[in-house]
Amino acid sequence: MAELKQWLDHQLASQTVLTWEIQRVLPVSDNCVVVTWFFKAKTQTVSAFDGVSVIDFDGDKISRLTEYETKHNTYRPYTS
């Protein structure tokens, strides 16, 4: 908890969230959902990325959280 509090304090002091859009919530099972989202924030520069969270629950509490990010501008060589 101390490490989490230190990280949160740092983020709140150094970052301004500009956008955090939840795009889809996909139920996988009774105790797991997958969420896709877009995040944009400003520190010294503005950064943006797409993300996916895999959230496992134990009752009404999160038991495990796994997150992935990808560049927002993806490369699609075969689109017209």
C-alpha positions in Angstrom: 0.0 0.0 0.0 2.9 2.4 0.7 4.3 1.9 -2.8 0.9 2.4 -4.3 0.3 5.6 -2.3 3.8 6.9 -3.3 3.0 6.2 -7.0 -0.4 7.9 -6.8 1.0 11.0 -5.1 3.7 11.3 -7.8 1.1 10.9 -10.6 -1.3 13.4 -9.1 1.5 16.0 -8.8 3.1 15.5 -12.2 0.3 14.5 -14.5 -3.0 16.0 -15.7 -5.4 13.5 -17.2 -7.0 15.0 -20.3 -9.1 12.0 -21.5 -9.8 8.6 -20.2 -12.5 7.0 -22.3 -13.9 3.5 -21.6 -14.7 2.1 -25.0 -15.9 -1.5 -24.3 -16.5 -3.7 -21.3 -16.5 -7.3 -22.3 -17.7 -9.9 -19.7 -15.5 -13.0 -20.0 -17.0 -15.0 -17.1 -18.8 -14.4 -13.8 -15.5 -13.1 -12.2 -13.6 -11.6 -15.2 -14.1 -8.6 -17.5 -11.9 -7.2 -20.3 -12.1 -3.4 -20.7 -10.7 -1.4 -23.7 -9.9 2.3 -23.2 -8.1 5.4 -24.5 -5.9 7.5 -22.3 -4.4 10.9 -22.8 -2.5 12.9 -20.3 -0.1 15.9 -20.0 3.1 15.9 -18.1 5.8 18.0 -19.7 4.4 16.7 -23.0 1.1 15.3 -24.1 1.0 11.5 -24.5 -1.9 9.2 -25.6 -2.3 5.5 -25.9 -4.9 2.8 -26.2 -5.2 0.2 -23.4 -6.7 -3.1 -22.4 -7.4 -4.2 -18.8 -8.1 -7.7 -17.8 -9.9 -7.5 -14.4 -10.4 -10.6 -12.2 -12.8 -10.4 -9.2 -13.1 -12.3 -6.0 -16.6 -11.4 -4.8 -16.9 -7.7 -5.0 -13.1 -7.0 -4.9 -10.5 -7.0 -7.6 -8.2 -9.9 -7.1 -5.9 -9.3 -10.1 -5.5 -6.5 -12.6 -3.4 -6.9 -15.8 -3.0 -4.0 -18.2 -1.6 -3.6 -21.6 -1.0 -0.4 -23.7 -0.4 0.1 -27.4 0.5 3.2 -29.4 -2.6 5.1 -30.4 -1.5 5.5 -34.1 -1.2 1.9 -35.2 0.4 0.8 -38.5 -2.1 -0.9 -40.9 -0.3 -1.5 -44.2 -3.2 -3.2 -46.1 -5.9 -0.6 -45.7 -7.0 1.6 -48.6 
